[in-house]
């Protein structure tokens, strides 16, 4: 009996080990998408240089998934009403939607991250060849830290408000006597006048930052002199889509290619979105045009400045297409939005609270000091 019992224990242990091994192998065999960024996320600064996102679809064996299509959706960090970012209307919105053909399972693009926080990158992977592999989806997180300069500026401003408040509290805490016909001592009246000036200055700072968010579109910025369409002997290309955009909303852009040669070649597209204030790119993507010749993507113009979408059409290597690369472009007029009134009021309340805390600290410190001084 003991022998049979030990045999049963050994068989059960072997069965459990086998099931666990099969489970781990099944889990390891799942395809996945890896994300690499340049520079590393710890070095990324919001609203500065574009971040290169390198996506690689791999199978269960760690090999690239060939002949795949990757559909990307980049979502901005959720709303933070109590600690708002520089672009409140961008929070909790979609920044980019794009479908890319990946012969080797890899997609590269560059995107300026407008605000700090955790972005969500949703990826849908599908085979270009039917039943080559099972479609799957995955969500990736992209965490962007806050700009250190912003912390420094906020710390300086709060320190100034605390010092002013402390000085005011110190003045109020002193012994004062009323002159005939006075409602309040002179030092108190001067302090109240100074507090009003500080409040007005804080309000002006808040409103100036709000105005600057929507003042970009008021200037005149000349786009590059590139046509919206081009008709050549081998390829006809045109860019179309929305020419009016609003901060916080997606705008659709479409490139249509009509090759005049047979067999139809796989043309390459080099897409750049330029901020016309600086003529620096905020979005870049290079990839293969779809077989039907129509490539559509949706992107958000998070800054109120006018933009221009520039598309370069290139012949692929080792193909029957023989033409020089050319460009087409379209200007985008962007409508900027002022931060919501609630956001401005919350910011103003923080400034006021900081000043009041300094005021109470100065008042309490002076009163406590006077308690130890004998009356004359």
C-alpha positions as CSV (number, residue, x, y, z in Angstrom):
1,X,0.0,0.0,0.0
2,X,2.8,2.4,0.9
3,X,4.5,1.7,-2.5
4,X,1.3,2.4,-4.4
5,X,0.8,5.6,-2.4
6,X,4.3,6.8,-3.3
7,X,3.8,5.9,-6.9
8,X,0.6,8.0,-7.0
9,X,2.4,10.9,-5.4
10,X,5.2,10.7,-8.0
11,X,2.7,10.4,-10.9
12,X,0.7,13.5,-9.6
13,X,3.9,15.5,-9.3
14,X,5.0,14.6,-12.8
15,X,1.6,15.5,-14.2
16,X,1.6,18.9,-12.4
17,X,5.2,19.6,-13.7
18,X,4.2,18.7,-17.2
19,X,1.1,20.9,-17.1
20,X,3.1,23.9,-15.7
21,X,5.7,23.4,-18.4
22,X,3.1,23.3,-21.2
23,X,1.5,26.4,-19.7
24,X,4.8,28.3,-19.7
25,X,5.6,27.2,-23.2
26,X,2.1,28.3,-24.4
27,X,2.5,31.6,-22.7
28,X,6.0,32.1,-24.2
29,X,4.8,31.2,-27.6
30,X,2.5,34.2,-27.8
31,X,3.5,36.9,-30.3
32,X,4.2,40.4,-28.9
33,X,5.2,43.9,-29.9
34,X,8.3,45.5,-28.4
35,X,8.9,49.2,-28.1
36,X,12.2,51.1,-28.2
37,X,12.6,54.9,-27.9
38,X,15.4,57.2,-28.9
39,X,16.3,58.9,-26.7
40,X,15.3,56.8,-23.7
41,X,12.1,57.9,-22.0
42,X,13.9,59.2,-19.0
43,X,15.6,61.8,-21.2
44,X,12.5,62.9,-23.1
45,X,11.3,66.5,-22.5
46,X,7.7,67.4,-23.4
47,X,7.1,69.8,-26.3
48,X,10.8,69.6,-27.4
49,X,12.5,67.4,-29.9
50,X,10.6,64.5,-31.5
51,X,10.9,61.0,-29.9
52,X,11.7,58.1,-32.2
53,X,9.3,55.2,-31.5
54,X,10.5,51.8,-32.9
55,X,7.9,49.1,-32.9
56,X,8.9,45.5,-33.6
57,X,6.3,42.7,-33.9
58,X,7.8,39.3,-33.1
59,X,6.5,35.7,-32.9
60,X,6.7,33.3,-30.1
61,X,10.2,32.3,-31.0
62,X,11.4,35.9,-30.9
63,X,11.7,36.2,-34.6
64,X,10.3,39.2,-36.5
65,X,6.8,38.8,-37.9
66,X,7.1,39.3,-41.7
67,X,4.5,40.8,-43.9
68,X,2.4,42.4,-41.2
69,X,0.3,45.5,-40.9
70,X,0.5,47.5,-37.7
71,X,-2.4,49.8,-36.8
72,X,-1.3,52.4,-34.2
73,X,-3.3,54.6,-31.9
74,X,-1.4,57.0,-29.6
75,X,-3.5,58.3,-26.7
76,X,-2.4,61.3,-24.5
77,X,-2.3,61.1,-20.7
78,X,-5.6,61.4,-18.9
79,X,-6.9,64.7,-17.7
80,X,-5.4,66.1,-14.5
81,X,-7.6,69.1,-13.5
82,X,-5.7,69.8,-10.2
83,X,-2.2,69.6,-11.7
84,X,-2.9,70.6,-15.3
85,X,-0.3,70.4,-18.1
86,X,0.7,73.2,-20.6
87,X,-2.0,72.0,-23.0
88,X,-5.1,71.2,-21.0
89,X,-7.2,70.5,-24.2
90,X,-4.7,67.9,-25.3
91,X,-5.2,65.8,-22.1
92,X,-7.3,62.6,-22.5
93,X,-7.4,62.8,-26.4
94,X,-6.0,60.9,-29.3
95,X,-2.7,62.2,-30.7
96,X,-2.2,59.9,-33.7
97,X,-3.9,57.1,-35.7
98,X,-1.9,55.4,-38.4
99,X,-1.8,52.1,-40.2
100,X,1.6,51.0,-41.5
101,X,2.8,48.1,-43.7
102,X,5.7,46.3,-42.1
103,X,7.5,43.8,-44.3
104,X,9.8,42.8,-41.5
105,X,7.4,43.6,-38.7
106,X,9.0,46.9,-37.8
107,X,7.5,50.4,-37.8
108,X,9.4,53.6,-37.0
109,X,8.0,57.1,-36.5
110,X,9.0,60.3,-34.7
111,X,6.5,62.2,-32.6
112,X,6.7,65.3,-30.4
113,X,5.2,64.5,-27.0
114,X,3.3,67.7,-26.0
115,X,2.7,67.1,-22.3
116,X,4.1,65.0,-19.5
117,X,2.4,61.9,-18.2
118,X,1.8,58.3,-19.3
119,X,0.8,57.9,-23.0
120,X,-1.0,54.7,-24.2
121,X,0.0,53.2,-27.5
122,X,-2.5,50.7,-28.8
123,X,-1.1,48.3,-31.5
124,X,-3.2,46.0,-33.7
125,X,-1.1,43.5,-35.7
126,X,-2.6,41.7,-38.7
127,X,-1.1,39.6,-41.5
128,X,-0.8,40.9,-45.0
129,X,-1.1,37.2,-46.2
130,X,-4.3,35.5,-45.1
131,X,-3.8,33.0,-42.2
132,X,-0.1,33.7,-42.0
133,X,-0.5,34.3,-38.3
134,X,-3.3,35.1,-35.9
135,X,-4.1,38.8,-35.5
136,X,-3.4,40.2,-32.0
137,X,-3.4,43.5,-30.2
138,X,-1.3,45.0,-27.4
139,X,-1.2,48.2,-25.3
140,X,2.1,49.8,-24.5
141,X,2.8,52.6,-22.0
142,X,5.0,55.5,-22.8
143,X,5.8,57.6,-19.7
144,X,7.2,61.1,-20.4
145,X,8.6,63.1,-17.4
146,X,7.9,66.8,-16.7
147,X,10.4,69.4,-18.0
148,X,12.7,70.2,-15.0
149,X,12.8,73.8,-16.0
150,X,9.1,74.0,-15.2
151,X,9.6,72.8,-11.7
152,X,12.3,75.4,-11.2
153,X,10.1,78.2,-12.5
154,X,7.2,77.2,-10.3
155,X,9.4,76.9,-7.3
156,X,10.8,80.4,-7.9
157,X,7.3,81.9,-8.3
158,X,6.0,80.1,-5.1
159,X,9.0,81.2,-3.2
160,X,8.5,84.8,-4.2
161,X,4.8,84.7,-3.1
162,X,5.7,83.1,0.2
163,X,8.3,85.8,0.9
164,X,5.9,88.6,0.0
165,X,3.2,87.0,2.2
166,X,5.6,86.5,5.1
167,X,6.7,90.1,4.9
168,X,3.1,91.3,4.8
169,X,2.2,89.2,7.8
170,X,5.2,90.5,9.7
171,X,4.0,94.1,9.0
172,X,0.5,93.3,10.1
173,X,1.7,91.5,13.2
174,X,3.4,94.7,14.6
175,X,1.9,97.0,17.1
176,X,-0.1,99.7,15.4
177,X,-2.2,102.6,16.5
178,X,-5.0,104.3,14.6
179,X,-4.9,108.0,13.8
180,X,-8.0,110.1,13.9
181,X,-10.2,109.3,11.0
182,X,-8.3,106.2,9.9
183,X,-10.1,102.9,9.3
184,X,-6.9,100.9,9.4
185,X,-3.2,101.7,10.2
186,X,-1.1,103.0,7.4
187,X,1.1,99.9,7.2
188,X,-2.0,97.7,6.9
189,X,-3.3,99.8,4.2
190,X,0.0,99.6,2.3
191,X,0.0,95.9,2.8
192,X,-3.5,95.5,1.4
193,X,-2.5,97.6,-1.6
194,X,0.5,95.4,-2.1
195,X,-1.7,92.3,-1.9
196,X,-4.0,93.7,-4.5
197,X,-1.0,94.3,-6.8
198,X,0.2,90.7,-6.3
199,X,-3.2,89.3,-7.0
200,X,-3.4,91.4,-10.2
201,X,0.0,90.3,-11.2
202,X,-0.8,86.6,-10.6
203,X,-4.0,87.0,-12.6
204,X,-2.1,88.6,-15.5
205,X,0.4,85.8,-15.5
206,X,-2.4,83.2,-15.7
207,X,-4.2,85.0,-18.4
208,X,-1.0,85.7,-20.4
209,X,-0.2,82.0,-20.4
210,X,-3.8,81.3,-21.6
211,X,-3.6,83.9,-24.3
212,X,-0.2,82.6,-25.5
213,X,-1.7,79.2,-26.0
214,X,-4.0,80.6,-28.7
215,X,-2.0,83.5,-30.1
216,X,0.1,81.4,-32.5
217,X,-2.5,81.5,-35.2
218,X,-2.6,85.3,-35.2
219,X,0.8,85.6,-36.9
220,X,1.6,85.1,-40.5
221,X,3.8,82.2,-41.3
222,X,4.6,81.3,-44.9
223,X,4.6,77.6,-45.8
224,X,7.1,76.0,-48.1
225,X,6.3,76.5,-51.8
226,X,5.4,72.9,-52.6
227,X,2.3,72.0,-54.7
228,X,-0.5,69.8,-53.3
229,X,-0.4,67.5,-56.4
230,X,2.2,66.4,-59.0
231,X,1.6,64.6,-62.3
232,X,4.6,62.8,-63.7
233,X,5.2,60.3,-66.5
234,X,5.3,57.4,-64.1
235,X,3.5,58.5,-60.9
236,X,0.7,61.0,-60.1
237,X,0.4,62.0,-56.5
238,X,-2.0,64.2,-54.5
239,X,-2.4,65.1,-50.9
240,X,-5.9,66.0,-49.6
241,X,-7.7,66.2,-46.3
242,X,-8.6,68.7,-43.7
243,X,-6.9,72.1,-44.0
244,X,-8.5,73.5,-40.8
245,X,-7.7,71.8,-37.5
246,X,-8.5,72.5,-33.9
247,X,-6.3,71.7,-30.9
248,X,-7.5,68.6,-29.1
249,X,-9.1,67.1,-32.2
250,X,-7.8,64.7,-34.9
251,X,-7.4,65.9,-38.5
252,X,-7.5,63.5,-41.4
253,X,-4.8,63.5,-44.2
254,X,-4.7,61.3,-47.3
255,X,-2.1,60.8,-49.9
256,X,-3.3,59.3,-53.2
257,X,-0.8,57.7,-55.6
258,X,-1.5,56.5,-59.2
259,X,1.5,54.8,-60.8
260,X,1.4,54.8,-64.6
261,X,3.6,51.7,-65.0
262,X,2.9,48.0,-64.9
263,X,3.5,46.0,-62.7
264,X,2.5,48.5,-60.0
265,X,5.5,49.2,-57.8
266,X,5.5,49.6,-54.0
267,X,6.2,53.3,-53.6
268,X,7.8,54.8,-50.5
269,X,6.4,57.7,-48.5
270,X,8.4,60.1,-46.3
271,X,5.9,62.1,-44.3
272,X,6.8,65.2,-42.2
273,X,4.6,67.6,-40.3
274,X,6.3,70.9,-39.8
275,X,5.5,73.6,-37.3
276,X,5.6,76.7,-39.4
277,X,6.7,78.9,-36.5
278,X,10.0,77.0,-36.2
279,X,9.9,74.9,-39.4
280,X,10.9,72.0,-37.2
281,X,9.2,68.6,-37.6
282,X,6.7,67.5,-35.0
283,X,5.8,64.2,-36.7
284,X,7.8,62.0,-39.2
285,X,7.0,58.7,-40.7
286,X,8.6,56.7,-43.6
287,X,6.9,53.6,-45.0
288,X,5.4,51.8,-47.9
289,X,2.3,53.0,-49.6
290,X,-0.7,50.5,-49.6
291,X,-1.4,48.5,-52.8
292,X,-4.4,50.6,-53.7
293,X,-2.2,53.7,-53.6
294,X,-4.1,55.5,-50.9
295,X,-2.5,56.2,-47.5
296,X,-4.6,57.8,-44.8
297,X,-3.7,58.8,-41.3
298,X,-5.1,61.1,-38.5
299,X,-3.0,63.3,-36.3
300,X,-3.6,66.0,-33.8
301,X,-2.1,69.5,-34.2
302,X,-1.7,70.2,-30.4
303,X,0.0,73.6,-30.9
304,X,-2.0,76.5,-32.1
305,X,0.6,77.4,-34.7
306,X,0.0,76.8,-38.4
307,X,1.5,73.6,-39.8
308,X,2.4,72.1,-43.1
309,X,2.3,68.4,-44.1
310,X,5.1,67.6,-46.5
311,X,5.1,64.2,-48.3
312,X,8.1,63.0,-50.3
313,X,7.4,60.2,-52.8
314,X,10.3,57.9,-53.5
315,X,10.8,54.9,-55.8
316,X,11.7,51.7,-54.0
317,X,15.1,50.0,-54.5
318,X,15.2,47.3,-57.2
319,X,11.9,48.1,-58.9
320,X,10.7,48.9,-62.3
321,X,10.0,52.5,-61.2
322,X,12.6,54.9,-62.4
323,X,11.9,58.5,-61.4
324,X,13.3,61.2,-59.2
325,X,11.8,61.7,-55.8
326,X,9.4,64.6,-55.5
327,X,7.3,66.4,-52.8
328,X,3.7,67.4,-52.3
329,X,2.5,69.4,-49.4
330,X,-0.6,70.9,-47.8
331,X,-0.8,73.8,-45.3
332,X,-2.9,73.3,-42.1
333,X,-4.5,76.3,-40.3
334,X,-4.8,75.4,-36.6
335,X,-7.2,77.0,-34.2
336,X,-5.7,77.4,-30.8
337,X,-7.9,77.2,-27.6
338,X,-7.4,79.1,-24.4
339,X,-7.2,76.9,-21.2
340,X,-10.6,76.3,-19.6
341,X,-11.7,78.9,-17.1
342,X,-11.7,76.3,-14.4
343,X,-8.1,75.5,-15.0
344,X,-7.1,79.2,-14.8
345,X,-9.1,79.7,-11.5
346,X,-7.4,76.6,-10.0
347,X,-4.0,78.0,-10.9
348,X,-4.9,81.4,-9.5
349,X,-6.1,79.8,-6.3
350,X,-2.8,78.0,-5.9
351,X,-1.0,81.4,-6.1
352,X,-3.4,83.0,-3.7
353,X,-3.1,80.1,-1.2
354,X,0.7,80.3,-1.3
355,X,0.6,84.0,-0.6
356,X,-1.9,83.5,2.3
357,X,0.2,80.8,3.9
358,X,3.2,83.2,3.9
359,X,1.0,85.9,5.3
360,X,-0.2,83.7,8.2
361,X,3.4,82.5,8.8
362,X,4.7,86.1,9.0
363,X,1.7,87.2,11.2
364,X,2.1,84.3,13.6
365,X,5.9,84.6,13.8
366,X,5.7,88.3,14.7
367,X,2.9,87.9,17.2
368,X,4.9,85.1,18.9
369,X,8.0,87.3,19.0
370,X,6.1,90.2,20.5
371,X,4.8,88.0,23.3
372,X,8.2,87.8,24.8
373,X,8.8,91.6,24.6
374,X,7.6,93.6,27.6
375,X,5.3,96.5,27.0
376,X,6.7,100.0,27.4
